[in-house]
Amino acid sequence: MLELWLVRHGETPWNSEGRALGQSDPPLSELGVRQAELLARRLGKVAFDEVYTSDLARARYTARLALPAAEIRLEPRLREVHFGAWEGKRWAALQGEDKTALQRWRKNPYRERAPGGESYEDLLARVEAWLAELPTTGRVAAFAHGGTIRCLLYHFTGLPEAAAWRFHIDTGSLTRLFIGENAVLQAVNDTAHLGF
C-alpha cells in the first residue's frame, strides 16, 4: 500500500493579498516560513521513501525547510493550475470580461479557464500522469499547491457536480491518503501543527 502525504506550500504575500498565484513565483511570507518550520517539527520524525515538490519556489522552499535532510525531486507536473491573464491580479479587482470569465470558472473550474490559462481538467491530467508513476508501496511526500491537492483528491473521490470547492486546503496543511486496491482518505487539510 502507498501512503501519500500531500503538503501545501506555506503562505506567500499574494495569498494574503487575494491575488491569483497560479504559476507565478512569489516567495514565502514570514508566516509562510513559520508554517514550513512548523511542518518540519511535524514531519521530522516521519521516514519518507520519496519526496517530490512542485518546481515553483514557494513549494521548493517549503519542502527544503520542512525536510532539510531529504533528497527532493523536482516535479513540474505538481505545479498549480496556470491562471493565464489573471496571474498576479487581485481576484476582487477583475472587471468586465475577466469578471464574467471568473464567475464561469468558479462555477465549473474543470471545463472553464482563465484567458491563456489551464482548466482543472488540464491540471488533473498532469497530476494523474505523475500519480501513475509512483510506486505502489512505501511512503511518499509531495509538496504542492491547493489546486493540485484538490485535483488529486477528486481523482479518488470523483469530480464534484455543483460543489467545485468541496475541499478547502490551507497553506501549510497536510492531506494523507492510503492507496491500494481502494483509496482511504485519512486526513484532509490537517493544520494541527500550525496551532489553529
N, C-alpha and C positions, 0 to 999 in steps of 0.2 A: 504494500500500500504506500502511496506517495502522500507525504504531509507537506502541504504548500502554505507557506506564510507569505501573505501579501501585505506590504508595508507602504503606506502613502508617505510621500516626502514631507518634510517639515514645512511650516508656513513660509511664504515669501511676502514681501511688501505688496505685491499685486493681489494676493489673496485677500488681505485686509482692506485693500482699496477697491475691491469689487471689479477687478479687471479680468479679461479673458486671457488666461495664461497660454493654453494650448501648447504649441511647440516653441514658443518664445522661451528665453532662458534667464529670467531674473534670479538673483542669488537668494539664499535663505535670509529671512529677517532674524533679529535677535531671538524672537520667540521660536522660530524655526530651528535655530541652532540648539536652543534649550530642549526642544522636543526631540531632536536627534540624540542629544546627550542622555535624555531620559529613556529613549529607546535602547541605548547601549546598556543601561542597567537591567532592562527587561530581557534583552536578547543575549547579553554577555555570557550566560551560562548554558545557552542552547547550542548544541552542535549541529551545524548545517553541512550537508554533503555538497551542496552547490549554492552559490549566492549570485543572483543576477540583479542588474539595475538598468533602468532606462538610461540612455546616454545623455539625457538632459542634466545640466549641472545641479539643479535642486535635488534630484533623486540620487545622483552620484555622491554628492556631498553628505546627504543624509546617510547613505549606505556606509560611507567611509567613517563617519563619526559613530554610527551605531555598531558597526562591526569592524573595528580598525585592524584586526589581525587576519581578516578573511581575504581569500582570493576572490575578487569580484569580477564577474564577466559583464561587459557592456552589451546591452541588447536593445537596439533601436526599435524593435517591434513593441517594446513596452512603453514607448512614448505616449503622451497624452494625445487625444484627438486634435487634429490641426484645425484651428479656428479661422484660417484664411484671413480675409479682410478685417475680421474682428480682433485679431491678436493685439493685445496691449490696450485695447479700448475698454472703457468702463461700460459694464453691461447697462447701467442705468442711463448712460449718455447716448446710446444708439437711437437714431431717429430715422424717420422716413422709411425707405425700402429696407434698410437694415433692421429697423424695429419690427417691421412686418415679418421679415425673414426669421428674426429671433423668436417671435411668437410661434411661427410654424415649427421651428426647430425644437422649441420647448415642448410642444405637443407631440412631436414624433422625431426625436433625435436619431432614430435608426435609419430613417429614409431621407430626412432633410439635412442640409448642411449650410454652413456659412459660405458666402461667396468665396470661391477659391479654396475651400476647406474640405474636410472629411465629414462623413456621417458616422454615427456609432456603428453602423453596419460595416463600414470600411475598417474602423478600429477593431471591431470584433473579429474580422477576418485575420488581421495582423496577430492579435493575441492568441487566437485559436491555432495558428500556424506555429507559434512559439510553444504553446502548451503541448502540441502533438509531439514535439521533440524532447520533452522532459522524460527522465527515467520513470519507470512505473513503481519504483520503491525508493525509500530514503526520505530525507527532509531537505526541502528547498526553500530559500527565501528569495523574494522578488521585490525590489524597491521600485515603486511605480507611481501612478497618478490616480486621482479619483475616477476619471472616466475609464481608465484601463482596468482598475479593480472592479468597477461596476460591470463592465463588459465580461470579465472573467466569471463573475457571479451569475450573470444572465446566461452564460454558456451552460451552466449547470442547472439553473432554475427555470430557464425559458425566458424569452423576451416578454416583458410585461405589456399587456394591452391596456391603454388608458391609465398607466401607472409608471410612466417612464422613469421617475425618480424614486422608485421604491426603496433603494438602499442609499443611505447617507454615509459618506466616507470622509471623516475629518482628517485634517493634516496630522501627521504623526501617529495615525491609528494602525492597528493590526487587524487583519482578517485571516482566519485559518480554515483550511479545508483538508479533509482526508479523502483521497481519491483512489478508488479501487474499482470493483465492479459497479459500485454506486459511489456517489459523492456525498460526504457528510460535511455539512457546514457547521463548524464548531463555534466560531466567533466571527462577528461582523462588527467593524468599527469599534474595536476594543481600545479604549483610551485610559484604562485603569492606571497605567504607568505615568500618565500625564497629570494626574491629580484632579481631573474634573469629569 
